[in-house]
Amino acid sequence: MKSELLARSPLLILPLCALFLFLVVFLTVLFVTMKRRAPAYDPVARLPFEGDERGGGERS
């Protein structure tokens, strides 16, 4: 009885819409990430080292 009620429920479209939205966003981010070339990431890769005048990894 419970499975029949759930099978006929109009609310089942909501999880399917959420899954579809997740897949669209995930695939878009994946595509944009894979489309960029390695030199485009160089400025971001150097961010942790900028402004590090002391060197040596010491913390005060």
C-alpha positions in Angstrom: 0.0 0.0 0.0 2.8 2.4 0.9 4.7 1.7 -2.3 1.6 2.3 -4.4 1.1 5.7 -2.7 4.7 6.6 -3.2 4.6 5.5 -6.9 1.6 7.8 -7.6 2.9 10.8 -5.7 3.5 13.9 -7.8 6.4 14.8 -5.4 8.6 12.2 -7.0 9.6 14.8 -9.7 11.4 16.9 -7.1 14.3 14.4 -6.4 14.6 13.8 -10.2 14.9 17.5 -10.8 17.5 17.9 -8.1 19.5 15.0 -9.6 19.3 16.5 -13.1 20.3 19.9 -11.8 23.3 18.4 -9.9 24.4 16.5 -13.1 24.2 19.6 -15.2 26.2 21.7 -12.8 28.8 18.9 -12.2 29.3 18.2 -15.9 29.5 22.0 -16.6 32.2 22.4 -14.0 34.0 19.3 -15.2 33.9 20.6 -18.8 35.2 24.1 -17.9 37.9 22.7 -15.8 39.1 20.2 -18.4 38.9 22.8 -21.2 41.4 25.2 -19.6 45.0 24.6 -20.4 47.8 24.2 -17.8 49.2 27.8 -18.3 45.9 29.2 -17.2 46.4 27.7 -13.8 49.9 29.0 -13.3 48.9 32.2 -11.5 46.7 30.3 -9.1 49.3 27.7 -8.5 51.8 30.4 -7.4 49.4 32.1 -4.9 50.7 30.1 -1.9 54.2 31.3 -2.5 53.5 35.0 -3.2 54.3 37.4 -0.3 56.5 34.8 1.4 59.6 36.9 2.1 60.8 35.0 5.1 61.0 31.5 3.6 61.8 28.4 5.5 58.2 27.7 6.4 58.5 29.1 9.9 55.5 30.4 11.8 55.6 33.0 14.5 
